[in-house]
Amino acid sequence: MKKQTSIFIGLLAVVLLGTVVTTILITNNSRSYEKKSATIAQAAAIAIVSPDILTTDLGTKQIIRWTTSNYPWPTVSINLIKKTNDNPRTFELVRVISKNAKNDGEGVWIPSKGDVGKDIYIEIGCVESANACQPAYSSSGIAVIDSGKYENTAAVSQALESEENN
């Protein structure tokens, strides 16, 4: 009887040990899968680096620079928007600078007559993204003024802007 009890206790210990090891392995594999899933599902992000200006004049070429992460697609959109409210923060589209600018981290904006005003922001948007993606906005509002300095070059400026962004 003592021998059977010893064998039973030994078998019980092996079964318990096997259960513990199996639980540990399943838990580790599950965590590994969660890490891989989180990496795949990370949201795409865009950040505007420049211009960091408060005022600009019509016809003054502005270089727009941005960075992206988890956004491997070849194009972004570049928009000019105007803040219409602070609470809640809302914007309206002034104009599209480029629907499909190369995602090379640099674009061009040459302010035109329709851009004149205050609280003007640059928006870099996601053209396509399988992951969630939030557009980026310039850090502060820009006042676009018309000093009359570039009045005769407006049409040429818009053609240059379009050419440089495509």
C-alpha positions in Angstrom: 0.0 0.0 0.0 2.9 2.4 0.8 4.4 1.6 -2.6 1.2 2.4 -4.4 0.8 5.6 -2.4 4.4 6.6 -3.4 3.7 5.8 -7.0 0.5 7.8 -6.9 2.1 10.8 -5.3 5.0 10.6 -7.9 2.5 10.5 -10.8 0.5 13.4 -9.3 3.7 15.4 -9.0 4.6 14.8 -12.6 1.0 15.7 -13.8 1.1 18.9 -11.7 4.6 19.8 -13.0 3.4 19.2 -16.6 0.4 21.4 -16.0 2.5 24.3 -14.6 5.0 24.1 -17.5 2.2 24.0 -20.1 0.6 27.0 -18.5 3.9 29.0 -18.6 4.4 28.1 -22.2 0.9 29.1 -23.3 1.2 32.4 -21.4 4.6 33.3 -23.0 3.3 32.4 -26.5 0.2 34.5 -25.9 2.3 37.5 -24.7 4.6 37.2 -27.7 1.6 37.2 -30.0 0.2 40.3 -28.3 3.5 42.2 -28.8 3.5 41.3 -32.5 -0.1 42.3 -32.9 0.6 45.7 -31.2 3.5 46.3 -33.6 1.4 45.6 -36.6 -1.5 47.8 -35.5 0.4 50.9 -34.5 -1.1 54.1 -35.8 0.6 56.0 -38.6 1.8 59.4 -37.5 2.8 62.6 -39.2 4.5 65.6 -37.6 5.1 69.0 -39.2 8.6 70.3 -38.6 8.4 73.6 -40.4 7.6 76.3 -41.3 7.5 77.7 -37.8 6.4 81.2 -38.6 3.8 83.6 -37.3 3.4 85.9 -40.3 4.1 85.6 -44.1 3.5 87.8 -47.1 1.7 86.8 -50.4 4.2 85.3 -52.9 6.8 84.4 -50.2 7.8 80.8 -50.8 7.5 78.6 -47.7 9.1 75.2 -47.4 6.9 72.8 -45.5 8.8 69.9 -43.8 7.3 66.9 -42.1 8.3 63.5 -40.7 6.3 60.3 -40.7 6.3 57.0 -38.7 4.5 53.8 -39.6 3.3 55.6 -42.8 5.1 53.9 -45.7 2.8 55.2 -48.5 4.3 57.3 -51.3 2.0 60.3 -51.0 0.4 62.8 -48.5 -2.0 65.6 -48.9 -1.1 69.2 -48.0 -3.9 71.5 -47.1 -4.3 75.1 -45.9 -7.0 75.4 -43.3 -8.3 78.2 -41.1 -9.2 77.8 -37.5 -12.9 78.8 -37.0 -13.4 78.0 -33.3 -11.3 77.3 -30.2 -13.8 75.2 -28.2 -14.3 72.8 -29.8 -11.3 73.4 -32.0 -12.6 73.4 -35.6 -11.1 74.3 -39.0 -12.4 74.9 -42.5 -10.5 74.2 -45.7 -9.0 77.3 -47.3 -7.5 75.4 -50.2 -5.8 72.2 -51.2 -2.1 72.8 -51.8 -1.5 69.2 -53.1 -3.8 66.1 -53.1 -0.9 63.8 -53.7 2.4 65.3 -52.7 5.4 63.0 -52.6 6.0 61.7 -49.1 9.6 62.8 -49.1 9.2 65.1 -46.1 9.2 68.4 -48.1 6.6 70.5 -49.9 6.1 74.1 -51.0 3.4 76.6 -50.1 3.4 80.0 -51.8 0.7 82.1 -50.2 -1.9 83.5 -52.7 -4.7 86.1 -52.4 -7.2 83.6 -51.1 -4.9 82.7 -48.3 -4.9 86.2 -46.7 -6.1 86.2 -43.1 -5.1 85.1 -39.6 -5.3 81.7 -37.9 -4.2 79.9 -41.1 -2.7 76.4 -40.5 -0.9 73.9 -42.6 -2.3 70.3 -42.5 -0.4 67.3 -43.7 -2.9 64.4 -44.2 -2.8 60.7 -44.9 -3.8 59.9 -48.5 -4.0 56.2 -47.8 -3.4 54.1 -44.7 -4.3 50.7 -43.5 -3.6 51.8 -40.0 -5.3 54.6 -38.1 -3.7 57.9 -39.1 -4.2 61.4 -37.8 -3.3 64.4 -39.9 -0.7 66.8 -38.6 -1.2 70.6 -38.1 1.3 73.4 -37.9 2.0 74.3 -34.3 0.6 77.8 -34.4 -1.7 79.9 -36.6 -0.1 82.0 -39.4 -1.2 85.4 -40.4 -0.9 85.8 -44.2 -0.7 89.5 -45.2 -0.9 91.3 -48.5 1.8 94.0 -48.6 1.4 94.4 -52.4 5.0 93.4 -52.8 4.3 90.2 -54.9 1.0 91.2 -56.5 2.1 90.8 -60.1 3.5 87.3 -59.6 0.5 85.5 -58.1 -0.3 83.3 -61.2 3.4 82.3 -61.6 3.7 81.5 -57.9 0.7 79.1 -58.0 2.1 77.3 -61.0 5.5 76.9 -59.2 3.8 75.7 -56.1 1.9 73.1 -58.1 5.0 71.9 -60.0 7.1 71.6 -56.8 4.5 69.5 -55.0 3.9 66.9 -57.6 
